[in-house]
């Protein structure tokens, strides 16, 4: 399919720069595929649209403080420093893999200070495409070190919209907002949030437990490629990013049993969909893990997922293609125009839509 088919126009003022408060007060557009109908509601109304024998599946990954803001040190006489920004991507052969941008050209041997007291710094070793491999001066465990020197890895479009609007928001607020209430601390590994899950308050989780008999969790560590726009002329030419996933045996058992007679498998977020549709068949008994570079686009036949709770996605994105595969791209674009007319808030901190079979 042509990438331009994934385009749509969005008024910039509809890009959300902060979430609804409380979380479950965000708006919810409900699309019933069978009836081809649209209903406008709130996230707090979600339980009313579910059946008691539905199976709800969510992604329990937690987000690293992976955004890096530092300064280049003087590595030779007469050479000045400068602001450096980037993103921690992971560990590769005992080195940090980072994506960095700076006002000047970076080169091997440069030292990037990440803390005000210069206690923690990175030394660039070698460049690998768009990323760098670097050694860290601290041997502290990476997750804890990032909590000290890193920041919330908000998508660039949120940071840009804030600058344009003159909004200054403390990173402590974003650390609270950009995390699901059910994220597991021992599942840290994402550099972007599974944003559909950001809408769940503790009260909503309790209401869901009272309404739906069974729920399951999967883990997919969201990578930087999730927001990468498709730049090729066709979607099929796009180099799909790979992400690590895992599913525990108890959750596999729930999936093997399936929903009840009138139930559906409802995925919370596109990352959950990618895990479910990447699972081997028949489903194994024991816990399973792997990497997925599955590209779901119109024409794909879903094996497990019946319904989806998801945010409104960027144009020319693989996420938009995934949702288009579930309901049809023309129908999806029509729904997006309806959401724009009703002034829904878009993207990671925005409102959501529920797609029912």
KEKE-231449 format. One line per 10 residues: their letters; for each residue x negated, y negated, z of C-alpha. Coordinates in nm, 4 decimals. Example, Ala and Ser with C-alpha at 12.3 -4.5 7.8 and 13.67 -1.06 7.14 Angstrom:
BEGIN
as) -1.2300 0.4500 0.7800 ~ -1.3670 0.1060 0.7140
This chain:
BEGIN
xxxxxxxxxx) 0.0000 0.0000 0.0000 ~ -0.1105 -0.3572 -0.0625 ~ -0.2406 -0.5419 0.2434 ~ -0.0444 -0.8515 0.1430 ~ 0.2728 -0.6524 0.2155 ~ 0.1788 -0.6829 0.5843 ~ 0.1919 -1.0640 0.5734 ~ 0.4489 -1.2874 0.7391 ~ 0.4571 -1.6513 0.8484 ~ 0.4666 -1.7290 1.2206
xxxxxxxxxx) 0.5021 -2.0803 1.3666 ~ 0.1929 -2.1311 1.5825 ~ 0.3988 -2.2509 1.8785 ~ 0.5421 -1.8989 1.9131 ~ 0.2017 -1.7520 2.0031 ~ 0.2261 -1.6813 2.3762 ~ -0.0693 -1.8063 2.5805 ~ 0.0559 -1.6672 2.9100 ~ 0.3018 -1.3910 3.0004 ~ 0.6537 -1.4300 3.1267
xxxxxxxxxx) 0.6772 -1.4416 3.5052 ~ 0.7945 -1.2182 3.6524 ~ 0.6754 -0.9586 3.4031 ~ 1.0137 -0.7996 3.3452 ~ 1.1806 -1.1329 3.2616 ~ 1.0319 -1.1221 2.9094 ~ 1.2812 -1.0987 2.6267 ~ 1.3586 -0.7672 2.4585 ~ 1.4860 -0.7228 2.1049 ~ 1.6541 -0.3822 2.0783
xxxxxxxxxx) 1.6800 -0.2225 1.7352 ~ 1.8976 0.0867 1.6991 ~ 1.7840 0.2699 1.3851 ~ 2.0944 0.4878 1.3568 ~ 2.3354 0.1953 1.3795 ~ 2.0947 -0.0506 1.2111 ~ 2.1925 -0.2975 1.4820 ~ 2.0047 -0.5602 1.6842 ~ 2.0764 -0.6540 2.0437 ~ 1.9049 -0.9225 2.2500
xxxxxxxxxx) 1.8216 -0.8404 2.6103 ~ 1.5486 -0.8661 2.8757 ~ 1.2794 -0.6187 2.9701 ~ 1.4532 -0.5694 3.3051 ~ 1.7462 -0.4249 3.1064 ~ 1.5282 -0.1477 2.9587 ~ 1.6658 0.1365 3.1786 ~ 2.0163 0.0743 3.0434 ~ 1.9014 0.1687 2.6925 ~ 1.7475 0.5003 2.8002
xxxxxxxxxx) 1.8984 0.8468 2.8499 ~ 1.8310 1.0345 3.1697 ~ 1.6766 1.3221 2.9740 ~ 1.4438 1.1009 2.7682 ~ 1.0711 1.1543 2.8055 ~ 0.8832 0.8272 2.8600 ~ 0.5114 0.8306 2.7800 ~ 0.2687 0.5497 2.8655 ~ -0.1034 0.4752 2.8378 ~ -0.2704 0.4547 3.1820
xxxxxxxxxx) -0.6049 0.3106 3.0689 ~ -0.7436 0.0096 3.2548 ~ -0.9158 -0.2910 3.1000 ~ -1.2800 -0.3783 3.1563 ~ -1.3853 -0.7369 3.2241 ~ -1.5565 -0.7037 2.8886 ~ -1.5699 -1.0639 2.7648 ~ -1.9199 -1.2051 2.8003 ~ -2.0074 -1.5734 2.8283 ~ -2.3737 -1.6509 2.8803
xxxxxxxxxx) -2.6642 -1.8649 2.7712 ~ -2.9758 -1.7889 2.5802 ~ -3.2904 -1.8205 2.7906 ~ -3.6145 -1.9769 2.6775 ~ -3.8109 -1.6810 2.5481 ~ -4.1041 -1.8781 2.4080 ~ -4.2507 -2.2240 2.4736 ~ -4.0437 -2.5083 2.3385 ~ -3.7458 -2.2937 2.2534 ~ -3.4171 -2.4027 2.4068
xxxxxxxxxx) -3.1180 -2.1962 2.5121 ~ -2.7572 -2.2153 2.4063 ~ -2.4141 -2.0745 2.4700 ~ -2.3594 -1.7128 2.3710 ~ -2.0211 -1.5382 2.3724 ~ -1.9333 -1.1807 2.3059 ~ -1.7725 -0.8548 2.4012 ~ -1.9034 -0.5446 2.5748 ~ -1.8128 -0.2443 2.3601 ~ -1.9654 0.0463 2.5493
xxxxxxxxxx) -2.2846 0.2323 2.6323 ~ -2.4964 0.3842 2.3565 ~ -2.8119 0.5770 2.4452 ~ -2.8390 0.3987 2.7843 ~ -2.8075 0.0578 2.6218 ~ -2.5205 -0.1876 2.6160 ~ -2.3466 -0.2152 2.2820 ~ -2.2248 -0.5732 2.2489 ~ -2.0747 -0.7985 1.9861 ~ -2.2245 -1.1476 2.0172
xxxxxxxxxx) -2.1910 -1.4895 1.8578 ~ -2.4143 -1.7915 1.9137 ~ -2.4758 -2.1342 1.7644 ~ -2.8148 -2.0191 1.6370 ~ -2.9491 -1.6953 1.4996 ~ -3.0042 -1.4202 1.7532 ~ -3.3022 -1.1888 1.7227 ~ -3.4564 -0.8912 1.8993 ~ -3.6263 -0.9948 2.2224 ~ -3.3815 -1.2733 2.3026
xxxxxxxxxx) -3.2707 -1.2820 2.6656 ~ -2.9083 -1.3667 2.7432 ~ -2.8292 -1.4716 3.1011 ~ -2.4810 -1.3594 3.2090 ~ -2.4734 -1.4983 3.5635 ~ -2.5272 -1.8496 3.6960 ~ -2.8074 -1.7334 3.9242 ~ -2.9729 -1.5566 3.6266 ~ -2.9688 -1.2338 3.8299 ~ -2.8125 -1.0412 3.5454
xxxxxxxxxx) -2.9309 -1.0714 3.1889 ~ -2.9416 -0.8747 2.8664 ~ -3.2452 -0.8297 2.6464 ~ -3.1534 -0.7749 2.2821 ~ -3.3210 -0.4696 2.1309 ~ -3.1862 -0.4044 1.7856 ~ -2.8990 -0.5030 1.5649 ~ -2.6604 -0.2437 1.4297 ~ -2.4268 -0.4027 1.1795 ~ -2.2096 -0.6555 1.3638
xxxxxxxxxx) -2.3244 -0.5364 1.7062 ~ -2.6389 -0.5438 1.9188 ~ -2.7944 -0.2843 2.1445 ~ -2.9336 -0.4457 2.4608 ~ -3.0855 -0.3456 2.7923 ~ -2.9332 -0.4819 3.1119 ~ -3.1515 -0.6124 3.3926 ~ -2.9182 -0.4631 3.6534 ~ -2.8784 -0.0905 3.7024 ~ -2.5484 -0.1397 3.8830
xxxxxxxxxx) -2.2593 0.0749 3.7578 ~ -2.1250 -0.0923 3.4418 ~ -1.7615 -0.1302 3.5486 ~ -1.8584 -0.3019 3.8757 ~ -2.1196 -0.5179 3.7072 ~ -1.8708 -0.6377 3.4492 ~ -1.6291 -0.7246 3.7293 ~ -1.8967 -0.9640 3.8570 ~ -2.0298 -1.1175 3.5349 ~ -1.7577 -1.0473 3.2769
xxxxxxxxxx) -1.4259 -1.2097 3.2009 ~ -1.0869 -1.0916 3.0798 ~ -1.1204 -0.9838 2.7146 ~ -0.8311 -1.1877 2.5808 ~ -0.7735 -1.1709 2.2056 ~ -0.9303 -1.4645 2.0159 ~ -0.5923 -1.5981 1.9042 ~ -0.4871 -1.6599 2.2665 ~ -0.8099 -1.8452 2.3443 ~ -0.7731 -2.0494 2.0243
xxxxxxxxxx) -0.4100 -2.1386 2.0986 ~ -0.5047 -2.2476 2.4509 ~ -0.7794 -2.4748 2.3191 ~ -0.5428 -2.6297 2.0661 ~ -0.2831 -2.6943 2.3375 ~ -0.5329 -2.8157 2.5960 ~ -0.4452 -2.5357 2.8373 ~ -0.6977 -2.4382 3.1028 ~ -0.6161 -2.1147 3.2864 ~ -0.8390 -1.9576 3.5494
xxxxxxxxxx) -0.9768 -1.6151 3.4642 ~ -0.8437 -1.4747 3.7924 ~ -0.4916 -1.5301 3.6614 ~ -0.5713 -1.3480 3.3396 ~ -0.7197 -1.0554 3.5319 ~ -0.3820 -1.0136 3.7038 ~ -0.1769 -1.0686 3.3914 ~ -0.3825 -0.8650 3.1422 ~ -0.3454 -0.5356 3.3281 ~ -0.0584 -0.2914 3.3520
xxxxxxxxxx) 0.0850 -0.2149 3.6949 ~ 0.0281 0.1561 3.6319 ~ -0.3328 0.1332 3.5084 ~ -0.5607 0.3862 3.6780 ~ -0.8898 0.2461 3.8117 ~ -1.0615 0.5731 3.7208 ~ -0.9487 0.5244 3.3597 ~ -1.1477 0.2034 3.2993 ~ -1.2682 0.1775 2.9422 ~ -1.0485 -0.0525 2.7337
xxxxxxxxxx) -1.1643 -0.3845 2.5894 ~ -0.8052 -0.4832 2.5129 ~ -0.4853 -0.4157 2.7024 ~ -0.2086 -0.1779 2.5915 ~ 0.0150 -0.4818 2.5805 ~ 0.3598 -0.3198 2.5773 ~ 0.2821 -0.1982 2.9284 ~ 0.2157 -0.5508 3.0548 ~ 0.5913 -0.6035 3.0913 ~ 0.6375 -0.3456 3.3662
xxxxxxxxxx) 0.6829 -0.4764 3.7193 ~ 0.6894 -0.2456 4.0205 ~ 1.0643 -0.3017 4.0430 ~ 1.1109 -0.1969 3.6801 ~ 0.8978 0.1141 3.7305 ~ 1.1219 0.2129 4.0221 ~ 1.4341 0.1496 3.8139 ~ 1.2857 0.3654 3.5366 ~ 1.2191 0.6500 3.7808 ~ 1.5808 0.6326 3.8972
xxxxxxxxxx) 1.7095 0.6367 3.5390 ~ 1.4789 0.8790 3.3557 ~ 1.4016 1.2231 3.4921 ~ 1.0590 1.2729 3.3376 ~ 0.7663 1.0524 3.2512 ~ 0.4174 1.1354 3.1311 ~ 0.0870 0.9558 3.0872 ~ -0.1869 0.9670 2.8284 ~ -0.5139 0.7753 2.8175 ~ -0.6467 0.5874 2.5176
xxxxxxxxxx) -0.9292 0.3387 2.5656 ~ -0.8359 0.0479 2.3412 ~ -1.1266 -0.0714 2.1281 ~ -1.2104 -0.4063 1.9730 ~ -1.0929 -0.2801 1.6349 ~ -0.7301 -0.2749 1.7453 ~ -0.6888 -0.6456 1.6547 ~ -0.9194 -0.6343 1.3526 ~ -0.7242 -0.7697 1.0542 ~ -0.7136 -0.5574 0.7426
xxxxxxxxxx) -0.9441 -0.7346 0.4988 ~ -0.9395 -0.4841 0.2133 ~ -0.6924 -0.5244 -0.0722 ~ -0.5160 -0.2032 0.0225 ~ -0.4484 -0.0554 0.3641 ~ -0.5982 0.2777 0.2611 ~ -0.9375 0.1109 0.2047 ~ -0.9479 -0.0219 0.5614 ~ -1.2169 0.1473 0.7781 ~ -0.9983 0.2549 1.0692
xxxxxxxxxx) -1.1601 0.2204 1.4115 ~ -1.1957 0.5252 1.6361 ~ -1.0840 0.5304 1.9997 ~ -1.1334 0.7809 2.2809 ~ -0.8283 0.9548 2.4283 ~ -0.7416 1.2242 2.6784 ~ -0.4321 1.3985 2.8153 ~ -0.4130 1.5956 3.1400 ~ -0.2618 1.9445 3.1567 ~ 0.0443 1.8353 3.3597
xxxxxxxxxx) 0.1306 1.5737 3.1004 ~ 0.0807 1.8237 2.8198 ~ 0.3259 2.0510 3.0005 ~ 0.5864 1.7722 2.9932 ~ 0.5277 1.7250 2.6222 ~ 0.5545 2.0993 2.5564 ~ 0.8851 2.1138 2.7412 ~ 1.0019 1.8128 2.5435 ~ 1.2994 1.5891 2.6229 ~ 1.6397 1.7230 2.7172
xxxxxxxxxx) 1.9218 1.8065 2.4796 ~ 2.0142 1.4440 2.4226 ~ 1.6725 1.3011 2.5065 ~ 1.4089 1.1299 2.3009 ~ 1.0321 1.0860 2.3317 ~ 0.9895 0.7120 2.3876 ~ 0.6329 0.5810 2.3651 ~ 0.5305 0.2707 2.5576 ~ 0.3049 0.0951 2.3092 ~ 0.1300 0.1762 1.9839
xxxxxxxxxx) -0.1760 0.3136 2.1661 ~ 0.0435 0.5813 2.3214 ~ 0.1789 0.6629 1.9761 ~ -0.1737 0.7151 1.8409 ~ -0.2530 0.9642 2.1174 ~ 0.0712 1.1587 2.0817 ~ 0.0420 1.1814 1.7059 ~ -0.3266 1.2838 1.7316 ~ -0.2617 1.5822 1.9584 ~ -0.3450 1.9275 1.8237
xxxxxxxxxx) -0.0625 2.1657 1.7426 ~ 0.0377 2.3852 1.9044 ~ -0.0184 2.1840 2.2191 ~ -0.2910 2.3317 2.4398 ~ -0.2418 2.4459 2.7979 ~ -0.5513 2.2791 2.9431 ~ -0.6477 1.9115 2.9496 ~ -0.7680 1.7873 2.6134 ~ -0.9631 1.4863 2.4862 ~ -1.1106 1.3531 2.1661
xxxxxxxxxx) -1.1538 1.0572 1.9333 ~ -0.8846 0.9371 1.6972 ~ -0.9110 0.7234 1.3857 ~ -0.5549 0.8001 1.2831 ~ -0.4074 0.5329 1.0582 ~ -0.0283 0.5413 1.0742 ~ 0.1390 0.3542 0.7910 ~ 0.4672 0.3675 0.5954 ~ 0.5206 0.7166 0.4602 ~ 0.3846 0.8867 0.7723
xxxxxxxxxx) 0.5994 1.1646 0.9232 ~ 0.6101 1.1406 1.3015 ~ 0.5623 1.4714 1.4818 ~ 0.6387 1.3762 1.8435 ~ 0.7474 1.0122 1.8810 ~ 1.1163 0.9217 1.8450 ~ 1.1265 0.5686 1.9880 ~ 0.8885 0.2889 2.0789 ~ 0.8573 -0.0105 2.3073 ~ 0.6107 -0.2527 2.1505
xxxxxxxxxx) 0.5141 -0.6182 2.1299 ~ 0.5280 -0.8297 1.8132 ~ 0.2067 -0.7791 1.6176 ~ -0.0316 -0.9791 1.4041 ~ 0.0157 -0.9922 1.0274 ~ -0.2227 -0.7772 0.8229 ~ -0.2802 -0.5463 1.1200 ~ -0.2765 -0.1686 1.1475 ~ -0.0398 -0.2111 1.4428 ~ 0.2165 -0.3766 1.2186
xxxxxxxxxx) 0.1735 -0.0920 0.9701 ~ 0.2359 0.1634 1.2465 ~ 0.5651 0.0055 1.3507 ~ 0.6587 -0.0281 0.9840 ~ 0.6044 0.3447 0.9463 ~ 0.8654 0.4108 1.2147 ~ 1.1470 0.1911 1.0825 ~ 1.0449 0.0847 0.7323 ~ 0.8340 -0.2183 0.6506 ~ 1.1110 -0.4222 0.4878
xxxxxxxxxx) 1.3361 -0.3622 0.7874 ~ 1.0550 -0.4555 1.0256 ~ 0.9862 -0.7834 0.8471 ~ 1.3568 -0.8628 0.8561 ~ 1.3615 -0.7977 1.2325 ~ 1.0562 -1.0211 1.2759 ~ 1.2366 -1.3025 1.0959 ~ 1.5290 -1.2529 1.3343 ~ 1.2886 -1.2738 1.6285 ~ 1.1370 -1.5938 1.4895
xxxxxxxxxx) 1.4825 -1.7473 1.4443 ~ 1.5598 -1.6669 1.8083 ~ 1.2242 -1.8096 1.9206 ~ 1.0764 -1.4918 2.0647 ~ 0.7194 -1.5223 2.1883 ~ 0.4652 -1.3228 1.9881 ~ 0.1522 -1.1141 2.0398 ~ -0.0236 -0.9832 2.3518 ~ 0.1378 -1.2090 2.6129 ~ 0.4658 -1.2310 2.4239
xxxxxxx) 0.8049 -1.0610 2.4255 ~ 0.8827 -0.7061 2.3129 ~ 1.1050 -0.4953 2.0924 ~ 1.2535 -0.1547 2.1658 ~ 1.3064 0.0784 1.8709 ~ 1.5620 0.3512 1.9328 ~ 1.6199 0.6523 1.7024
